[in-house]
Amino acid sequence: MSFRSRLLIVLLAVVVFALTVTGGAFLRVVYQDALAKGEHDLEVGVNVLQQILDERGHQLRNNVAILADDFGFKSAVATQDTDTLRTVLANHGDRAGADMVLLSDLEGSLLASSHHPAGSTLPFFDLLEQAQQQGAGVDLIVEAGQPYEFVLLPVRAPNLIGWVGMGFLIDEALVNEIHALTRLDISVIAQPSGDSPSYLVSSRPGLADQAEPIDAQAIIDDPDYLTRELVLNVAGPQQTLALAQVSRASLLAAYRDLQWQLLAIVGLILLLTTAAAAWSARSMSLPLTRLSDAARRIGLGQRLEAIGVSPRGEIGLLADTLLSMQADIDERERTLLHRSRHDPLTDLPNRSSAQECITQLIEQGRPFSLLRLAVERFRDINDTFGYALGDRVLITLAQRLAQLPSPGFQAFRLGDDEFLLLVDNPVPPVGWQERLLHELSEPIELDASPFRPSLCAGESHSPTHGEDPHLLLRRADIALASARRQRSAWCCYQPGQDEQHFRQLTLIRDLQAAARDSQLWMAYQPKIEASSGKVSQFEALMRWQHPSLGFIPPDEFITLAERSGNIRLLTRWMIDSVCRQLAEWRRAGRIHSVAINLSAEDVIDPQLSEHLLSVLAHYALDVEQLSLEVTESAVMQDPALANRCLSELRQAGLTVAIDDFGTGYSSLAQLKQLPVAALKIDKSFVMSLDTQPDDVVIVRSTIELGHRLGLRVVAEGVETAAIAALLCDFGCDELQGYLIAKPLPGHEVAAWLDQYRADDILPLT
């Protein structure tokens, strides 16, 4: 529902509510006033009725008093002249307008009556008692079911000689007379005690003519009338009621008319209010609609110069606020866009900007070159000088790159210690890379100490090396990695390097599945004692037969496993495989010892000792059946941590040997501190021992050094009997190489041992 519709509904609801409350209250007041007026009219009508009855009673009493004082009437009473009495009563009654006349003696026996036989008893005993007690009796009596207002007075001559009375009938003429005066419906009901009403005279149309028995209470409780009761007689066995009634319909006629008039007025007001509310809602909602549309367009990024609303009031203030907000959004979007496309540290464009620029140049068909730069040993800079000074190096290099002439050169920061230089030239001048690296490597002052950064670079060209941004960046990265491996300052991408890169990615990806899918297996190469030719131990060597790439050299996939963080996974698989093989040999009755190789990551693994011991315990193997070989380079990465881990292994009963001794950078002092039991001379010194005098000096010195340090010395790479003889002469403790045996699968070791003869290898004495 739109705002305009909601506003219109609210306005109309308020008006309807106000009119309903006001009109309802007004009608209620009018209604109550009409009923109150009816009650007042009833009160007045009852009073009028009472006054008329009292007045008629007074007149009747006067007439009766005149008759009682008449001398001739007294004489007739005294003589009890019945005919004369009847004539006098009739004549006097006619003159007084009475409907009933009577004369009784002192005992209440009727002497003459217009309605009773002579000699009968006066039927109005209560009235007679009242007259006897009070000197006169005035009350309403019921005779033959008809009500009469009756007066009974004494006749004295001079003593009391009788009682004379007159009454007039309360009939329709009287009721209509009162009705004409009061405009009320008057009904008179004579109701004998315990019986149904026997008389009804009423000014209400049709009420006196109904054939059904009279129900006084139904007439009194008629919901269509307001009723006020007046009891006409105070004595006697019968009760006579006068009812003054007014019709509710007549009272509320004006109220009904007022209802319709008010309804018409309300309808007219609603019609006018609807028109006014619609106009107001439109005038109020139109600016808001325009503001809403302006806000929506601002949200969509459209630029608005003005909003078509009045500049005054809150609406104008809101319009100004929206325009101000638009300016703030523009500024924030520019800031966010700049941040999203620039490096926060150096303020150089970032990788996303580089990809966009490269894409644009490719779409334009313009050739260019990419130079991917990296700071050598940047981690050492952070560790030595701290991250703040490391950041200063990056900022300085970024400033130097940004100062290169534009548009020929455009610099980007790719992340960490890497930058990218986009050169708008497919074939840069000869030697420009060397000059650029020399300029970038100028000394930088770090804490008052000059520091000369060392950079290397990888280069790729478009379209020669590709026409895809990701491909060109990757090939520049491949060239950079090649420069790092070759310890060169600069290297350009060469066709075919992608295959090697993809091969490495494939091997890294498949390493985790290699052990699970039984692509890895262990080979065992024997070692023999130089003095006796007896097999002393086997070295476990890992092999990988890739399903699509074939045999993968250990040096290749072990290096990739170390770089990708998978080496510990392979080490744990190797430990389990070797221990399982030792357990199989033991079940076959052969007890052997096997040496396994540990990588640099393994040497500093604090959980290695616990894992080794748990696997040995799982296969119920002796600690002496397993030994460890660690290269010099692995130990030298973190000598302190390596020494601590190797000491734990040595304390657990495992022997440790230094593998490839002579190729690392260990010193005698470091070697002395390590908990090792043997040195293993690298095969590069052994394989040409019989032809290279320098190797003879190195090998002889190493053997003597090892013995002086209390270590056993093992020579690997023994491939000829002449080399074996020289090593025996030098006092080497153990020999290993193809002369003895190539690495064997575990299931072939037993057969090889059965046919092995030391005499075939060593000239034993």
Helices and strands as residue ranges (DSSP letters): H 3-69, H 71-79, H 82-96, E 100-104, E 110-113, H 125-134, E 137-143, E 146-156, E 160-169, H 172-182, E 185-192, E 199-202, H 216-220, E 225-231, E 238-247, H 248-251, H 253-299, H 313-341, H 351-363, E 368-375, H 378-385, H 387-402, E 409-415, E 418-423, H 432-440, E 444-446, E 449-451, E 455-462, H 469-485, E 490-492, H 497-516, E 520-529, E 535-546, E 550-552, H 554-564, H 567-587, E 594-598, H 600-603, H 608-618, G 623-625, E 626-631, H 632-637, H 639-651, E 655-661, H 668-673, E 678-681, H 683-686, H 693-708, E 712-716, H 721-730, E 734-736, E 744-745, G 746-748, H 749-755, G 758-760
